[in-house]
Amino acid sequence: MTNLLEKFNKQLMLVLAKKVPEFHPGDDLKITFKIADGVSERMQVFEGVCISKRNRGLHSSFAIRKVSHGESIVSQFFIYSPALASVQVIRRGKVRRAKLYYLCKLFGKAARIKERATYKSNSSK
């Protein structure tokens, strides 16, 4: 039974395949998603720090934290959801943990994350 379910999930992942860039917890992301307002649909942007990522095939998701009007807002997005329009990586963060839930209690300078340095290979010499 589980084998049949895994097969179905893999097929559905191929159908719903999205071009989501590679990102990790600590990265600043810009998420665009669809919201239904009554009869019409509109696109909304949610920009913040990725505090967790869950890789579970079709049920993969990630949580984003942003600060709005002095209030910490955490929102969870499913990667294979039809409501998710796009994901952009704005800045790469250097962290040593996989889950950054401790950031939810911090504000201002205390909640800063250093930027990860990306080095180019020296194979062109």
Backbone atoms as SQL, in Angstrom:
CREATE TABLE atoms (id INTEGER PRIMARY KEY, chain TEXT, resi INTEGER, resn TEXT, atom TEXT, x REAL, y REAL, z REAL);
INSERT INTO atoms VALUES
  (1, 'A', 1, 'MET', 'N', 0.823, -1.201, 0.000),
  (2, 'A', 1, 'MET', 'CA', 0.000, 0.000, 0.000),
  (3, 'A', 1, 'MET', 'C', 0.863, 1.260, 0.000),
  (4, 'A', 2, 'THR', 'N', 1.903, 1.284, 0.845),
  (5, 'A', 2, 'THR', 'CA', 2.746, 2.474, 0.909),
  (6, 'A', 2, 'THR', 'C', 3.531, 2.659, -0.382),
  (7, 'A', 3, 'ASN', 'N', 3.888, 1.549, -1.027),
  (8, 'A', 3, 'ASN', 'CA', 4.598, 1.624, -2.292),
  (9, 'A', 3, 'ASN', 'C', 3.725, 2.315, -3.343),
  (10, 'A', 4, 'LEU', 'N', 2.435, 2.000, -3.343),
  (11, 'A', 4, 'LEU', 'CA', 1.495, 2.617, -4.270),
  (12, 'A', 4, 'LEU', 'C', 1.373, 4.116, -3.991),
  (13, 'A', 5, 'LEU', 'N', 1.324, 4.470, -2.720),
  (14, 'A', 5, 'LEU', 'CA', 1.237, 5.875, -2.324),
  (15, 'A', 5, 'LEU', 'C', 2.504, 6.637, -2.711),
  (16, 'A', 6, 'GLU', 'N', 3.663, 6.038, -2.513),
  (17, 'A', 6, 'GLU', 'CA', 4.924, 6.677, -2.901),
  (18, 'A', 6, 'GLU', 'C', 4.986, 6.896, -4.400),
  (19, 'A', 7, 'LYS', 'N', 4.502, 5.926, -5.172),
  (20, 'A', 7, 'LYS', 'CA', 4.469, 6.060, -6.628),
  (21, 'A', 7, 'LYS', 'C', 3.588, 7.224, -7.055),
  (22, 'A', 8, 'PHE', 'N', 2.408, 7.313, -6.419),
  (23, 'A', 8, 'PHE', 'CA', 1.473, 8.395, -6.725),
  (24, 'A', 8, 'PHE', 'C', 2.085, 9.752, -6.396),
  (25, 'A', 9, 'ASN', 'N', 2.745, 9.863, -5.239),
  (26, 'A', 9, 'ASN', 'CA', 3.375, 11.123, -4.832),
  (27, 'A', 9, 'ASN', 'C', 4.482, 11.532, -5.803),
  (28, 'A', 10, 'LYS', 'N', 5.289, 10.575, -6.256),
  (29, 'A', 10, 'LYS', 'CA', 6.359, 10.888, -7.206),
  (30, 'A', 10, 'LYS', 'C', 5.803, 11.374, -8.532),
  (31, 'A', 11, 'GLN', 'N', 4.716, 10.745, -9.006),
  (32, 'A', 11, 'GLN', 'CA', 4.089, 11.183, -10.259),
  (33, 'A', 11, 'GLN', 'C', 3.524, 12.585, -10.111),
  (34, 'A', 12, 'LEU', 'N', 2.886, 12.838, -8.979),
  (35, 'A', 12, 'LEU', 'CA', 2.311, 14.157, -8.744),
  (36, 'A', 12, 'LEU', 'C', 3.393, 15.216, -8.632),
  (37, 'A', 13, 'MET', 'N', 4.553, 14.872, -8.048),
  (38, 'A', 13, 'MET', 'CA', 5.663, 15.815, -7.963),
  (39, 'A', 13, 'MET', 'C', 6.173, 16.187, -9.347),
  (40, 'A', 14, 'LEU', 'N', 6.193, 15.241, -10.271),
  (41, 'A', 14, 'LEU', 'CA', 6.625, 15.525, -11.640),
  (42, 'A', 14, 'LEU', 'C', 5.642, 16.447, -12.343),
  (43, 'A', 15, 'VAL', 'N', 4.355, 16.252, -12.087),
  (44, 'A', 15, 'VAL', 'CA', 3.324, 17.096, -12.705),
  (45, 'A', 15, 'VAL', 'C', 3.401, 18.520, -12.154),
  (46, 'A', 16, 'LEU', 'N', 3.584, 18.633, -10.842),
  (47, 'A', 16, 'LEU', 'CA', 3.603, 19.939, -10.190),
  (48, 'A', 16, 'LEU', 'C', 5.008, 20.531, -10.095),
  (49, 'A', 17, 'ALA', 'N', 5.964, 19.977, -10.832),
  (50, 'A', 17, 'ALA', 'CA', 7.366, 20.398, -10.733),
  (51, 'A', 17, 'ALA', 'C', 7.499, 21.912, -10.849),
  (52, 'A', 18, 'LYS', 'N', 8.169, 22.507, -9.875),
  (53, 'A', 18, 'LYS', 'CA', 8.370, 23.954, -9.851),
  (54, 'A', 18, 'LYS', 'C', 9.856, 24.248, -9.891),
  (55, 'A', 19, 'LYS', 'N', 10.179, 25.403, -10.390),
  (56, 'A', 19, 'LYS', 'CA', 11.567, 25.834, -10.436),
  (57, 'A', 19, 'LYS', 'C', 11.849, 26.649, -9.168),
  (58, 'A', 20, 'VAL', 'N', 12.130, 25.943, -8.102),
  (59, 'A', 20, 'VAL', 'CA', 12.440, 26.580, -6.832),
  (60, 'A', 20, 'VAL', 'C', 13.952, 26.559, -6.663),
  (61, 'A', 21, 'PRO', 'N', 14.576, 27.708, -6.447),
  (62, 'A', 21, 'PRO', 'CA', 16.032, 27.727, -6.288),
  (63, 'A', 21, 'PRO', 'C', 16.455, 27.013, -5.012),
  (64, 'A', 22, 'GLU', 'N', 17.702, 26.599, -4.957),
  (65, 'A', 22, 'GLU', 'CA', 18.217, 25.945, -3.761),
  (66, 'A', 22, 'GLU', 'C', 18.428, 26.996, -2.678),
  (67, 'A', 23, 'PHE', 'N', 17.870, 26.740, -1.520),
  (68, 'A', 23, 'PHE', 'CA', 18.038, 27.655, -0.387),
  (69, 'A', 23, 'PHE', 'C', 18.134, 26.836, 0.893),
  (70, 'A', 24, 'HIS', 'N', 18.614, 27.486, 1.944),
  (71, 'A', 24, 'HIS', 'CA', 18.830, 26.845, 3.232),
  (72, 'A', 24, 'HIS', 'C', 18.266, 27.736, 4.328),
  (73, 'A', 25, 'PRO', 'N', 18.068, 27.209, 5.527),
  (74, 'A', 25, 'PRO', 'CA', 17.676, 28.076, 6.639),
  (75, 'A', 25, 'PRO', 'C', 18.718, 29.171, 6.857),
  (76, 'A', 26, 'GLY', 'N', 18.258, 30.364, 7.142),
  (77, 'A', 26, 'GLY', 'CA', 19.141, 31.514, 7.311),
  (78, 'A', 26, 'GLY', 'C', 19.164, 32.415, 6.094),
  (79, 'A', 27, 'ASP', 'N', 18.672, 31.933, 4.952),
  (80, 'A', 27, 'ASP', 'CA', 18.642, 32.736, 3.730),
  (81, 'A', 27, 'ASP', 'C', 17.444, 33.686, 3.745),
  (82, 'A', 28, 'ASP', 'N', 17.631, 34.873, 3.189),
  (83, 'A', 28, 'ASP', 'CA', 16.523, 35.811, 3.011),
  (84, 'A', 28, 'ASP', 'C', 15.812, 35.464, 1.712),
  (85, 'A', 29, 'LEU', 'N', 14.507, 35.269, 1.783),
  (86, 'A', 29, 'LEU', 'CA', 13.723, 34.855, 0.623),
  (87, 'A', 29, 'LEU', 'C', 12.614, 35.850, 0.335),
  (88, 'A', 30, 'LYS', 'N', 12.228, 35.894, -0.925),
  (89, 'A', 30, 'LYS', 'CA', 11.090, 36.703, -1.366),
  (90, 'A', 30, 'LYS', 'C', 10.100, 35.735, -2.009),
  (91, 'A', 31, 'ILE', 'N', 8.951, 35.526, -1.373),
  (92, 'A', 31, 'ILE', 'CA', 7.952, 34.564, -1.811),
  (93, 'A', 31, 'ILE', 'C', 6.784, 35.314, -2.413),
  (94, 'A', 32, 'THR', 'N', 6.354, 34.895, -3.596),
  (95, 'A', 32, 'THR', 'CA', 5.149, 35.439, -4.221),
  (96, 'A', 32, 'THR', 'C', 4.126, 34.312, -4.251),
  (97, 'A', 33, 'PHE', 'N', 2.938, 34.579, -3.708),
  (98, 'A', 33, 'PHE', 'CA', 1.905, 33.551, -3.682),
  (99, 'A', 33, 'PHE', 'C', 0.546, 34.158, -3.997),
  (100, 'A', 34, 'LYS', 'N', -0.383, 33.307, -4.410),
  (101, 'A', 34, 'LYS', 'CA', -1.720, 33.737, -4.822),
  (102, 'A', 34, 'LYS', 'C', -2.661, 33.715, -3.630),
  (103, 'A', 35, 'ILE', 'N', -3.487, 34.754, -3.547),
  (104, 'A', 35, 'ILE', 'CA', -4.516, 34.840, -2.507),
  (105, 'A', 35, 'ILE', 'C', -5.849, 35.058, -3.196),
  (106, 'A', 36, 'ALA', 'N', -6.854, 34.300, -2.788),
  (107, 'A', 36, 'ALA', 'CA', -8.200, 34.456, -3.347),
  (108, 'A', 36, 'ALA', 'C', -8.956, 35.481, -2.512),
  (109, 'A', 37, 'ASP', 'N', -9.325, 36.601, -3.137),
  (110, 'A', 37, 'ASP', 'CA', -10.134, 37.638, -2.496),
  (111, 'A', 37, 'ASP', 'C', -11.537, 37.564, -3.083),
  (112, 'A', 38, 'GLY', 'N', -12.388, 36.794, -2.462),
  (113, 'A', 38, 'GLY', 'CA', -13.746, 36.648, -2.983),
  (114, 'A', 38, 'GLY', 'C', -13.713, 35.939, -4.318),
  (115, 'A', 39, 'VAL', 'N', -14.054, 36.665, -5.381),
  (116, 'A', 39, 'VAL', 'CA', -14.102, 36.087, -6.719),
  (117, 'A', 39, 'VAL', 'C', -12.747, 36.192, -7.420),
  (118, 'A', 40, 'SER', 'N', -12.018, 37.258, -7.147),
  (119, 'A', 40, 'SER', 'CA', -10.760, 37.490, -7.857),
  (120, 'A', 40, 'SER', 'C', -9.564, 36.926, -7.090),
  (121, 'A', 41, 'GLU', 'N', -8.445, 36.818, -7.798),
  (122, 'A', 41, 'GLU', 'CA', -7.184, 36.386, -7.205),
  (123, 'A', 41, 'GLU', 'C', -6.174, 37.511, -7.322),
  (124, 'A', 42, 'ARG', 'N', -5.293, 37.586, -6.332),
  (125, 'A', 42, 'ARG', 'CA', -4.226, 38.577, -6.395),
  (126, 'A', 42, 'ARG', 'C', -2.935, 37.930, -5.915),
  (127, 'A', 43, 'MET', 'N', -1.815, 38.545, -6.271),
  (128, 'A', 43, 'MET', 'CA', -0.497, 38.061, -5.875),
  (129, 'A', 43, 'MET', 'C', -0.017, 38.898, -4.691),
  (130, 'A', 44, 'GLN', 'N', 0.555, 38.221, -3.689),
  (131, 'A', 44, 'GLN', 'CA', 1.095, 38.922, -2.539),
  (132, 'A', 44, 'GLN', 'C', 2.530, 38.475, -2.321),
  (133, 'A', 45, 'VAL', 'N', 3.371, 39.393, -1.881),
  (134, 'A', 45, 'VAL', 'CA', 4.788, 39.115, -1.651),
  (135, 'A', 45, 'VAL', 'C', 5.020, 39.026, -0.144),
  (136, 'A', 46, 'PHE', 'N', 5.777, 38.010, 0.262),
  (137, 'A', 46, 'PHE', 'CA', 6.152, 37.803, 1.663),
  (138, 'A', 46, 'PHE', 'C', 7.668, 37.688, 1.680),
  (139, 'A', 47, 'GLU', 'N', 8.328, 38.618, 2.347),
  (140, 'A', 47, 'GLU', 'CA', 9.787, 38.649, 2.348),
  (141, 'A', 47, 'GLU', 'C', 10.308, 38.504, 3.766),
  (142, 'A', 48, 'GLY', 'N', 11.197, 37.531, 3.970),
  (143, 'A', 48, 'GLY', 'CA', 11.746, 37.317, 5.302),
  (144, 'A', 48, 'GLY', 'C', 12.840, 36.275, 5.310),
  (145, 'A', 49, 'VAL', 'N', 13.187, 35.814, 6.513),
  (146, 'A', 49, 'VAL', 'CA', 14.265, 34.846, 6.712),
  (147, 'A', 49, 'VAL', 'C', 13.669, 33.446, 6.814),
  (148, 'A', 50, 'CYS', 'N', 14.292, 32.499, 6.122),
  (149, 'A', 50, 'CYS', 'CA', 13.865, 31.106, 6.213),
  (150, 'A', 50, 'CYS', 'C', 14.357, 30.557, 7.548),
  (151, 'A', 51, 'ILE', 'N', 13.417, 30.114, 8.407),
  (152, 'A', 51, 'ILE', 'CA', 13.822, 29.602, 9.717),
  (153, 'A', 51, 'ILE', 'C', 13.795, 28.080, 9.786),
  (154, 'A', 52, 'SER', 'N', 13.134, 27.432, 8.822),
  (155, 'A', 52, 'SER', 'CA', 13.169, 25.967, 8.794),
  (156, 'A', 52, 'SER', 'C', 12.805, 25.478, 7.404),
  (157, 'A', 53, 'LYS', 'N', 13.280, 24.280, 7.092),
  (158, 'A', 53, 'LYS', 'CA', 12.986, 23.654, 5.810),
  (159, 'A', 53, 'LYS', 'C', 12.705, 22.188, 6.075),
  (160, 'A', 54, 'ARG', 'N', 11.675, 21.671, 5.433),
  (161, 'A', 54, 'ARG', 'CA', 11.260, 20.281, 5.649),
  (162, 'A', 54, 'ARG', 'C', 11.204, 19.588, 4.295),
  (163, 'A', 55, 'ASN', 'N', 12.069, 18.607, 4.076),
  (164, 'A', 55, 'ASN', 'CA', 12.118, 17.870, 2.814),
  (165, 'A', 55, 'ASN', 'C', 11.402, 16.536, 2.989),
  (166, 'A', 56, 'ARG', 'N', 10.154, 16.452, 2.484),
  (167, 'A', 56, 'ARG', 'CA', 9.353, 15.244, 2.606),
  (168, 'A', 56, 'ARG', 'C', 8.657, 14.926, 1.290),
  (169, 'A', 57, 'GLY', 'N', 9.382, 15.039, 0.188),
  (170, 'A', 57, 'GLY', 'CA', 8.784, 14.725, -1.111),
  (171, 'A', 57, 'GLY', 'C', 7.687, 15.709, -1.464),
  (172, 'A', 58, 'LEU', 'N', 6.496, 15.194, -1.690),
  (173, 'A', 58, 'LEU', 'CA', 5.351, 16.031, -2.064),
  (174, 'A', 58, 'LEU', 'C', 4.944, 16.967, -0.935),
  (175, 'A', 59, 'HIS', 'N', 5.249, 16.609, 0.305),
  (176, 'A', 59, 'HIS', 'CA', 4.847, 17.393, 1.474),
  (177, 'A', 59, 'HIS', 'C', 5.968, 18.305, 1.969),
  (178, 'A', 60, 'SER', 'N', 6.913, 18.642, 1.118),
  (179, 'A', 60, 'SER', 'CA', 8.019, 19.522, 1.496),
  (180, 'A', 60, 'SER', 'C', 7.505, 20.925, 1.769),
  (181, 'A', 61, 'SER', 'N', 8.056, 21.557, 2.802),
  (182, 'A', 61, 'SER', 'CA', 7.623, 22.902, 3.149),
  (183, 'A', 61, 'SER', 'C', 8.782, 23.674, 3.770),
  (184, 'A', 62, 'PHE', 'N', 8.562, 24.976, 3.953),
  (185, 'A', 62, 'PHE', 'CA', 9.541, 25.810, 4.627),
  (186, 'A', 62, 'PHE', 'C', 8.805, 26.917, 5.363),
  (187, 'A', 63, 'ALA', 'N', 9.416, 27.419, 6.427),
  (188, 'A', 63, 'ALA', 'CA', 8.821, 28.477, 7.239),
  (189, 'A', 63, 'ALA', 'C', 9.643, 29.749, 7.073),
  (190, 'A', 64, 'ILE', 'N', 8.930, 30.864, 6.951),
  (191, 'A', 64, 'ILE', 'CA', 9.552, 32.171, 6.758),
  (192, 'A', 64, 'ILE', 'C', 9.126, 33.089, 7.901),
  (193, 'A', 65, 'ARG', 'N', 10.081, 33.865, 8.433),
  (194, 'A', 65, 'ARG', 'CA', 9.795, 34.837, 9.484),
  (195, 'A', 65, 'ARG', 'C', 10.073, 36.236, 8.969),
  (196, 'A', 66, 'LYS', 'N', 9.103, 37.106, 9.190),
  (197, 'A', 66, 'LYS', 'CA', 9.331, 38.516, 8.875),
  (198, 'A', 66, 'LYS', 'C', 8.833, 39.360, 10.030),
  (199, 'A', 67, 'VAL', 'N', 9.356, 40.573, 10.136),
  (200, 'A', 67, 'VAL', 'CA', 8.926, 41.498, 11.177),
  (201, 'A', 67, 'VAL', 'C', 8.110, 42.588, 10.507),
  (202, 'A', 68, 'SER', 'N', 6.870, 42.736, 10.959),
  (203, 'A', 68, 'SER', 'CA', 5.968, 43.732, 10.387),
  (204, 'A', 68, 'SER', 'C', 5.357, 44.549, 11.523),
  (205, 'A', 69, 'HIS', 'N', 5.632, 45.835, 11.552),
  (206, 'A', 69, 'HIS', 'CA', 5.122, 46.754, 12.582),
  (207, 'A', 69, 'HIS', 'C', 5.492, 46.288, 13.988),
  (208, 'A', 70, 'GLY', 'N', 6.750, 45.812, 14.162),
  (209, 'A', 70, 'GLY', 'CA', 7.231, 45.385, 15.461),
  (210, 'A', 70, 'GLY', 'C', 6.698, 44.040, 15.910),
  (211, 'A', 71, 'GLU', 'N', 6.040, 43.321, 15.035),
  (212, 'A', 71, 'GLU', 'CA', 5.428, 42.027, 15.347),
  (213, 'A', 71, 'GLU', 'C', 6.097, 40.960, 14.494),
  (214, 'A', 72, 'SER', 'N', 6.482, 39.843, 15.085),
  (215, 'A', 72, 'SER', 'CA', 7.115, 38.759, 14.351),
  (216, 'A', 72, 'SER', 'C', 6.037, 37.862, 13.750),
  (217, 'A', 73, 'ILE', 'N', 6.085, 37.668, 12.432),
  (218, 'A', 73, 'ILE', 'CA', 5.097, 36.847, 11.728),
  (219, 'A', 73, 'ILE', 'C', 5.828, 35.671, 11.104),
  (220, 'A', 74, 'VAL', 'N', 5.360, 34.452, 11.409),
  (221, 'A', 74, 'VAL', 'CA', 5.931, 33.242, 10.830),
  (222, 'A', 74, 'VAL', 'C', 4.873, 32.609, 9.947),
  (223, 'A', 75, 'SER', 'N', 5.242, 32.329, 8.706),
  (224, 'A', 75, 'SER', 'CA', 4.313, 31.722, 7.760),
  (225, 'A', 75, 'SER', 'C', 4.960, 30.509, 7.126),
  (226, 'A', 76, 'GLN', 'N', 4.167, 29.457, 6.934),
  (227, 'A', 76, 'GLN', 'CA', 4.676, 28.228, 6.351),
  (228, 'A', 76, 'GLN', 'C', 4.135, 28.079, 4.936),
  (229, 'A', 77, 'PHE', 'N', 5.013, 27.698, 4.002),
  (230, 'A', 77, 'PHE', 'CA', 4.651, 27.526, 2.600),
  (231, 'A', 77, 'PHE', 'C', 5.017, 26.120, 2.148),
  (232, 'A', 78, 'PHE', 'N', 4.137, 25.504, 1.384),
  (233, 'A', 78, 'PHE', 'CA', 4.408, 24.191, 0.814),
  (234, 'A', 78, 'PHE', 'C', 4.989, 24.377, -0.580),
  (235, 'A', 79, 'ILE', 'N', 6.088, 23.707, -0.873),
  (236, 'A', 79, 'ILE', 'CA', 6.804, 23.898, -2.134),
  (237, 'A', 79, 'ILE', 'C', 5.956, 23.503, -3.333),
  (238, 'A', 80, 'TYR', 'N', 5.184, 22.428, -3.225),
  (239, 'A', 80, 'TYR', 'CA', 4.396, 21.941, -4.360),
  (240, 'A', 80, 'TYR', 'C', 2.954, 22.449, -4.332),
  (241, 'A', 81, 'SER', 'N', 2.688, 23.515, -3.606),
  (242, 'A', 81, 'SER', 'CA', 1.346, 24.091, -3.550),
  (243, 'A', 81, 'SER', 'C', 1.070, 24.891, -4.822),
  (244, 'A', 82, 'PRO', 'N', -0.144, 24.800, -5.376),
  (245, 'A', 82, 'PRO', 'CA', -0.467, 25.623, -6.548),
  (246, 'A', 82, 'PRO', 'C', -0.569, 27.110, -6.213),
  (247, 'A', 83, 'ALA', 'N', -0.694, 27.450, -4.937),
  (248, 'A', 83, 'ALA', 'CA', -0.780, 28.855, -4.535),
  (249, 'A', 83, 'ALA', 'C', 0.585, 29.547, -4.562),
  (250, 'A', 84, 'LEU', 'N', 1.668, 28.784, -4.493),
  (251, 'A', 84, 'LEU', 'CA', 3.018, 29.350, -4.495),
  (252, 'A', 84, 'LEU', 'C', 3.413, 29.699, -5.929),
  (253, 'A', 85, 'ALA', 'N', 3.659, 30.987, -6.188),
  (254, 'A', 85, 'ALA', 'CA', 3.988, 31.427, -7.545),
  (255, 'A', 85, 'ALA', 'C', 5.491, 31.414, -7.800),
  (256, 'A', 86, 'SER', 'N', 6.277, 32.022, -6.905),
  (257, 'A', 86, 'SER', 'CA', 7.726, 32.060, -7.118),
  (258, 'A', 86, 'SER', 'C', 8.470, 32.221, -5.805),
  (259, 'A', 87, 'VAL', 'N', 9.739, 31.805, -5.831),
  (260, 'A', 87, 'VAL', 'CA', 10.642, 31.935, -4.689),
  (261, 'A', 87, 'VAL', 'C', 11.947, 32.522, -5.208),
  (262, 'A', 88, 'GLN', 'N', 12.410, 33.599, -4.578),
  (263, 'A', 88, 'GLN', 'CA', 13.679, 34.226, -4.955),
  (264, 'A', 88, 'GLN', 'C', 14.581, 34.284, -3.726),
  (265, 'A', 89, 'VAL', 'N', 15.841, 33.941, -3.915),
  (266, 'A', 89, 'VAL', 'CA', 16.815, 34.062, -2.835),
  (267, 'A', 89, 'VAL', 'C', 17.445, 35.441, -2.946),
  (268, 'A', 90, 'ILE', 'N', 17.283, 36.255, -1.910),
  (269, 'A', 90, 'ILE', 'CA', 17.819, 37.612, -1.913),
  (270, 'A', 90, 'ILE', 'C', 19.232, 37.636, -1.340),
  (271, 'A', 91, 'ARG', 'N', 19.435, 36.897, -0.257),
  (272, 'A', 91, 'ARG', 'CA', 20.715, 36.919, 0.454),
  (273, 'A', 91, 'ARG', 'C', 20.940, 35.559, 1.103),
  (274, 'A', 92, 'ARG', 'N', 22.153, 35.071, 1.058),
  (275, 'A', 92, 'ARG', 'CA', 22.503, 33.799, 1.680),
  (276, 'A', 92, 'ARG', 'C', 22.999, 34.067, 3.098),
  (277, 'A', 93, 'GLY', 'N', 22.473, 33.336, 4.059),
  (278, 'A', 93, 'GLY', 'CA', 22.849, 33.529, 5.452),
  (279, 'A', 93, 'GLY', 'C', 23.771, 32.441, 5.952),
  (280, 'A', 94, 'LYS', 'N', 24.662, 32.801, 6.856),
  (281, 'A', 94, 'LYS', 'CA', 25.611, 31.844, 7.437),
  (282, 'A', 94, 'LYS', 'C', 25.098, 31.466, 8.826),
  (283, 'A', 95, 'VAL', 'N', 24.610, 30.237, 8.957),
  (284, 'A', 95, 'VAL', 'CA', 24.101, 29.753, 10.237),
  (285, 'A', 95, 'VAL', 'C', 24.666, 28.361, 10.508),
  (286, 'A', 96, 'ARG', 'N', 24.585, 27.939, 11.779),
  (287, 'A', 96, 'ARG', 'CA', 25.115, 26.636, 12.155),
  (288, 'A', 96, 'ARG', 'C', 24.033, 25.684, 12.643),
  (289, 'A', 97, 'ARG', 'N', 22.789, 26.050, 12.425),
  (290, 'A', 97, 'ARG', 'CA', 21.678, 25.204, 12.838),
  (291, 'A', 97, 'ARG', 'C', 20.738, 24.966, 11.671),
  (292, 'A', 98, 'ALA', 'N', 19.940, 23.910, 11.764),
  (293, 'A', 98, 'ALA', 'CA', 18.976, 23.599, 10.720),
  (294, 'A', 98, 'ALA', 'C', 17.636, 24.275, 10.990),
  (295, 'A', 99, 'LYS', 'N', 17.297, 24.471, 12.247),
  (296, 'A', 99, 'LYS', 'CA', 16.041, 25.118, 12.629),
  (297, 'A', 99, 'LYS', 'C', 16.374, 26.359, 13.445),
  (298, 'A', 100, 'LEU', 'N', 15.862, 27.496, 13.018),
  (299, 'A', 100, 'LEU', 'CA', 16.209, 28.770, 13.641),
  (300, 'A', 100, 'LEU', 'C', 15.028, 29.372, 14.400),
  (301, 'A', 101, 'TYR', 'N', 14.307, 28.543, 15.151),
  (302, 'A', 101, 'TYR', 'CA', 13.121, 29.019, 15.865),
  (303, 'A', 101, 'TYR', 'C', 13.466, 30.033, 16.945),
  (304, 'A', 102, 'TYR', 'N', 14.702, 30.044, 17.415),
  (305, 'A', 102, 'TYR', 'CA', 15.108, 31.013, 18.427),
  (306, 'A', 102, 'TYR', 'C', 15.025, 32.443, 17.909),
  (307, 'A', 103, 'LEU', 'N', 15.044, 32.637, 16.585),
  (308, 'A', 103, 'LEU', 'CA', 14.962, 33.981, 16.010),
  (309, 'A', 103, 'LEU', 'C', 13.600, 34.624, 16.249),
  (310, 'A', 104, 'CYS', 'N', 12.563, 33.814, 16.481),
  (311, 'A', 104, 'CYS', 'CA', 11.207, 34.349, 16.671),
  (312, 'A', 104, 'CYS', 'C', 11.119, 35.262, 17.889),
  (313, 'A', 105, 'LYS', 'N', 11.992, 35.054, 18.871),
  (314, 'A', 105, 'LYS', 'CA', 11.969, 35.865, 20.094),
  (315, 'A', 105, 'LYS', 'C', 12.858, 37.092, 19.988),
  (316, 'A', 106, 'LEU', 'N', 13.713, 37.157, 18.954),
  (317, 'A', 106, 'LEU', 'CA', 14.682, 38.245, 18.831),
  (318, 'A', 106, 'LEU', 'C', 14.210, 39.308, 17.848),
  (319, 'A', 107, 'PHE', 'N', 14.618, 40.560, 18.104),
  (320, 'A', 107, 'PHE', 'CA', 14.271, 41.671, 17.224),
  (321, 'A', 107, 'PHE', 'C', 15.492, 42.549, 17.009),
  (322, 'A', 108, 'GLY', 'N', 15.478, 43.326, 15.931),
  (323, 'A', 108, 'GLY', 'CA', 16.528, 44.298, 15.668),
  (324, 'A', 108, 'GLY', 'C', 17.889, 43.681, 15.421),
  (325, 'A', 109, 'LYS', 'N', 18.912, 44.274, 16.035),
  (326, 'A', 109, 'LYS', 'CA', 20.285, 43.824, 15.812),
  (327, 'A', 109, 'LYS', 'C', 20.523, 42.419, 16.337),
  (328, 'A', 110, 'ALA', 'N', 19.786, 41.997, 17.344),
  (329, 'A', 110, 'ALA', 'CA', 19.965, 40.666, 17.922),
  (330, 'A', 110, 'ALA', 'C', 19.556, 39.568, 16.943),
  (331, 'A', 111, 'ALA', 'N', 18.683, 39.897, 15.987),
  (332, 'A', 111, 'ALA', 'CA', 18.165, 38.900, 15.039),
  (333, 'A', 111, 'ALA', 'C', 18.934, 38.886, 13.727),
  (334, 'A', 112, 'ARG', 'N', 20.079, 39.573, 13.684),
  (335, 'A', 112, 'ARG', 'CA', 20.858, 39.611, 12.438),
  (336, 'A', 112, 'ARG', 'C', 21.536, 38.286, 12.160),
  (337, 'A', 113, 'ILE', 'N', 21.691, 37.978, 10.873),
  (338, 'A', 113, 'ILE', 'CA', 22.423, 36.793, 10.431),
  (339, 'A', 113, 'ILE', 'C', 23.498, 37.256, 9.467),
  (340, 'A', 114, 'LYS', 'N', 24.732, 36.784, 9.660),
  (341, 'A', 114, 'LYS', 'CA', 25.823, 37.165, 8.767),
  (342, 'A', 114, 'LYS', 'C', 25.594, 36.587, 7.381),
  (343, 'A', 115, 'GLU', 'N', 26.140, 37.274, 6.380),
  (344, 'A', 115, 'GLU', 'CA', 26.016, 36.803, 5.009),
  (345, 'A', 115, 'GLU', 'C', 27.089, 35.761, 4.718),
  (346, 'A', 116, 'ARG', 'N', 26.682, 34.713, 4.006),
  (347, 'A', 116, 'ARG', 'CA', 27.596, 33.634, 3.642),
  (348, 'A', 116, 'ARG', 'C', 28.431, 34.091, 2.455),
  (349, 'A', 117, 'ALA', 'N', 29.737, 33.934, 2.559),
  (350, 'A', 117, 'ALA', 'CA', 30.641, 34.310, 1.459),
  (351, 'A', 117, 'ALA', 'C', 30.639, 33.208, 0.430),
  (352, 'A', 118, 'THR', 'N', 30.501, 33.579, -0.836),
  (353, 'A', 118, 'THR', 'CA', 30.563, 32.598, -1.920),
  (354, 'A', 118, 'THR', 'C', 31.844, 32.846, -2.694),
  (355, 'A', 119, 'TYR', 'N', 32.671, 31.837, -2.753),
  (356, 'A', 119, 'TYR', 'CA', 33.958, 31.955, -3.434),
  (357, 'A', 119, 'TYR', 'C', 33.894, 31.258, -4.781),
  (358, 'A', 120, 'LYS', 'N', 34.520, 31.904, -5.771),
  (359, 'A', 120, 'LYS', 'CA', 34.613, 31.301, -7.100),
  (360, 'A', 120, 'LYS', 'C', 35.824, 30.381, -7.140),
  (361, 'A', 121, 'SER', 'N', 35.716, 29.319, -7.909),
  (362, 'A', 121, 'SER', 'CA', 36.839, 28.391, -7.991),
  (363, 'A', 121, 'SER', 'C', 37.982, 29.009, -8.810),
  (364, 'A', 122, 'ASN', 'N', 39.208, 28.624, -8.497),
  (365, 'A', 122, 'ASN', 'CA', 40.383, 29.159, -9.171),
  (366, 'A', 122, 'ASN', 'C', 40.831, 28.242, -10.303),
  (367, 'A', 123, 'SER', 'N', 39.882, 27.590, -10.971),
  (368, 'A', 123, 'SER', 'CA', 40.241, 26.671, -12.040),
  (369, 'A', 123, 'SER', 'C', 40.528, 27.400, -13.356),
  (370, 'A', 124, 'SER', 'N', 40.314, 28.718, -13.394),
  (371, 'A', 124, 'SER', 'CA', 40.550, 29.464, -14.646),
  (372, 'A', 124, 'SER', 'C', 42.019, 29.841, -14.820),
  (373, 'A', 125, 'LYS', 'N', 42.891, 29.564, -13.847),
  (374, 'A', 125, 'LYS', 'CA', 44.318, 29.941, -13.951),
  (375, 'A', 125, 'LYS', 'C', 45.056, 29.096, -14.929);
